[in-house]
Amino acid sequence: MTTQQGTVLVTGASSGIGAVYADRFAGRGHDLVLVARNRERLEAVAETLRRRHGVAIRTVAADLASRAGLAEVEAILSTDARITHLVNNAGFGSAAPLASASVDEMERMIAINVTAPMRLTYAAVPALRARGAGTVINIASIVAIGPEVLNGVYGGSKSFVLAFSHALRKELDGTGVAVQVVLPGATGTEFWDIAGLPASNLPADWVMSAEDLVDAALVGLDRGEFATVPSLRDAAEWEAWEAARRTMLPHLSSARPAERYRTA
């Protein structure tokens, strides 16, 4: 069976946030392309969703840290005209200080958290733009605005996702292609085990379920939000942060140093 709602490609779809996105979009009548490294888990998710929602699902077992795996998914995005949504969810983090973290693991983190969403977006956007419709959802993190909270490479990688999303939204304004960036706080997934700080060690009132996180993000998407921060109670705080950034923008480049940097 193939639906008329368009196809959603979700990375990191074998568990956690990605698997919930897959379920929710399938529940909305979308066909799916699900991408993850673990073929067995991916197929199990896909089979469950086929039974539950009756949509068509293609699975792609690919390591997005490898050039070959990334190229396989890029080819799908650039050639499959049925794809209407890209959810850049795949990623991992670390709580290890830089001095004790493996630099090879940090490099892999950049490949997954930065290079993969950048290249997949480059593959998807030309076709979406040509059709005048589509959606790119980038999963960042609250560490995008607080990179000192966890490992610095992780924080830097998610700051990239936020900045990239800002620029992408500006470039795509008026084209019919929407961009949403989601900034989760602590979420009850395997992320924390991989990061070396199991969620059970965190205060219970910090940790949101993946289901609540995705449902909130989809409310934001339906409302046309650019940035969705599901844990933030007062939206005015985000708006103030954005307003401060925009206030500085016209003053950040000048032919002469600011007065405070001039010698007497």
C-alpha positions in Angstrom: 0.0 0.0 0.0 1.2 3.5 -0.8 -0.4 6.6 0.7 -1.0 10.0 -0.8 0.4 11.9 2.2 4.0 11.9 1.0 7.0 9.9 2.3 9.0 10.8 5.4 12.7 9.8 5.7 13.8 9.5 9.3 17.4 8.9 10.3 18.2 7.1 13.6 14.9 5.4 13.3 15.5 2.1 15.1 14.9 3.4 18.6 14.1 6.4 20.8 13.1 9.7 19.2 13.5 8.5 15.6 11.3 5.5 16.2 8.6 7.7 17.8 8.8 10.1 14.8 8.3 7.2 12.5 5.2 6.0 14.5 3.7 9.5 14.6 4.2 10.2 10.9 2.9 6.8 10.0 -0.1 7.5 12.1 -0.7 10.6 10.0 -0.8 8.5 6.9 2.7 9.0 5.6 4.8 6.3 4.0 8.3 6.0 5.5 12.0 5.5 4.7 13.7 4.5 7.9 17.4 4.7 8.3 19.6 3.3 11.0 22.8 1.1 11.5 21.1 -1.8 13.2 19.2 -3.7 10.5 17.5 -6.2 12.9 16.1 -3.4 15.2 15.1 -1.3 12.2 13.2 -4.2 10.6 11.4 -4.8 13.9 10.3 -1.2 14.1 9.2 -1.3 10.5 7.2 -4.5 10.9 5.4 -3.1 14.0 4.5 0.1 12.1 3.3 -1.7 9.0 0.9 -3.7 11.2 -0.2 -0.8 13.2 -0.7 1.8 10.5 -0.8 0.0 7.1 1.7 2.3 5.4 4.5 1.4 3.0 7.9 1.4 4.7 11.4 1.0 3.2 14.3 0.3 5.5 17.9 1.3 4.8 20.6 -0.1 7.1 23.4 2.5 6.7 26.1 3.9 8.9 25.9 7.6 8.3 29.5 8.0 9.6 30.7 6.2 6.5 30.9 7.8 3.1 29.2 4.8 1.5 26.3 4.8 4.0 25.8 8.5 3.6 25.9 8.3 -0.2 23.2 5.6 -0.2 20.8 7.8 1.7 21.7 10.9 -0.3 20.8 9.1 -3.5 17.4 8.2 -2.1 16.7 11.8 -1.1 17.8 13.3 -4.4 15.9 10.9 -6.6 12.7 9.8 -4.8 10.1 12.4 -5.7 7.7 10.9 -3.1 9.8 12.2 -0.2 8.2 15.3 1.4 9.9 15.3 4.8 13.4 14.8 6.1 13.9 14.2 9.8 17.6 14.6 10.6 17.5 12.7 14.0 20.5 10.4 14.0 23.1 11.5 16.5 24.9 10.7 19.7 26.5 12.6 22.5 29.0 12.4 25.3 29.4 13.6 28.9 33.1 13.0 28.9 35.4 16.0 29.4 37.6 16.8 26.4 40.7 15.8 28.2 39.4 12.2 28.7 37.3 11.7 25.6 38.6 9.7 22.7 39.4 12.1 19.8 38.5 9.4 17.3 35.1 9.1 19.0 34.7 12.9 18.8 35.5 12.8 15.1 32.8 10.2 14.6 30.4 12.4 16.6 31.0 15.2 14.2 30.5 12.9 11.2 27.1 11.8 12.6 25.9 15.1 14.2 27.2 17.6 11.7 28.3 16.1 8.4 25.4 13.7 8.0 22.5 16.2 8.5 24.4 18.8 6.3 24.9 16.4 3.4 21.4 14.9 3.7 19.8 18.3 3.7 21.9 19.3 0.6 20.6 16.1 -1.1 16.9 16.7 -0.2 16.4 20.5 -0.5 16.9 20.9 -4.3 14.0 18.5 -5.1 11.8 19.9 -2.4 12.4 23.4 -3.6 11.7 22.5 -7.2 8.3 21.1 -6.1 7.6 24.1 -3.9 6.8 22.1 -0.8 8.4 20.0 1.9 9.8 20.0 5.4 13.2 19.6 7.0 13.2 18.8 10.7 16.6 19.0 12.4 17.0 17.6 15.9 19.4 19.7 17.8 19.5 19.9 21.6 19.3 22.5 24.4 23.2 22.3 24.5 23.0 24.2 21.2 22.5 27.3 23.4 24.3 25.9 26.4 27.3 24.0 24.9 29.1 24.0 28.3 26.5 21.7 29.8 27.9 18.4 28.5 30.9 17.5 26.3 32.2 20.4 24.3 32.3 18.6 20.9 28.7 17.5 21.5 27.6 21.0 22.4 29.5 22.4 19.3 27.9 19.9 17.0 24.4 20.8 18.1 25.2 24.5 17.9 26.0 23.8 14.3 22.6 22.2 13.8 20.9 25.3 15.2 23.0 27.7 13.2 22.6 25.7 10.0 18.8 25.6 10.5 18.7 29.4 10.9 20.6 29.9 7.7 18.5 27.3 5.9 15.3 28.9 6.9 16.4 32.2 5.6 17.5 30.7 2.3 14.2 28.8 1.8 11.9 31.6 2.8 9.2 31.9 0.2 9.9 28.6 -1.5 7.3 26.5 0.3 9.9 24.4 2.1 9.6 24.6 5.9 12.4 24.2 8.4 12.0 23.3 12.0 14.8 22.8 14.6 13.9 20.9 17.7 15.9 21.4 20.9 15.2 18.6 23.3 16.4 18.6 26.9 17.1 15.4 28.7 15.0 12.7 27.1 14.5 9.1 28.3 16.3 7.2 25.5 19.5 5.2 25.0 21.4 8.5 24.4 22.3 8.8 28.0 23.7 5.3 28.2 25.9 5.9 25.2 26.9 9.3 26.6 28.1 7.6 29.7 25.6 9.2 32.0 22.5 6.9 32.4 19.2 8.8 32.6 18.5 7.0 35.9 21.3 9.2 37.4 19.4 12.4 36.5 16.5 13.9 38.5 13.2 12.4 37.3 11.7 15.8 36.7 14.4 16.6 34.2 13.8 13.7 31.9 11.0 13.8 29.3 9.8 10.7 27.5 10.6 10.4 23.8 6.8 10.2 23.1 6.1 13.5 24.9 9.1 15.1 23.2 8.0 14.1 19.7 4.3 14.9 20.3 5.3 18.4 21.5 7.6 18.9 18.5 4.8 18.0 16.1 2.5 20.5 17.8 5.2 23.1 17.1 5.6 21.9 13.5 1.8 22.1 12.9 1.9 25.7 14.3 4.6 26.7 11.9 7.3 27.2 14.5 10.9 27.4 13.5 12.4 26.5 16.8 10.6 24.2 19.2 12.0 23.8 22.8 9.5 21.3 24.4 10.8 21.8 28.0 10.8 25.6 28.0 7.8 26.7 29.9 8.0 30.4 29.0 8.3 31.0 25.3 9.2 34.7 26.0 12.6 33.5 27.2 13.4 32.1 23.8 12.0 35.2 22.1 14.2 37.4 24.3 17.3 35.3 23.5 16.5 35.6 19.8 15.8 39.3 20.1 19.2 39.9 21.8 20.9 38.0 19.0 19.1 40.1 16.3 19.9 43.3 18.2 23.6 42.5 18.0 23.7 41.5 14.4 23.9 45.0 12.8 26.7 45.9 15.2 29.1 42.9 14.8 31.2 44.1 11.9 32.9 47.5 11.7 36.0 49.0 10.1 37.3 50.2 13.4 37.5 48.4 16.8 34.9 49.3 19.5 36.0 52.2 21.8 36.6 49.8 24.6 39.4 48.1 22.7 41.2 51.2 21.7 44.4 52.2 23.4 44.5 55.5 25.2 
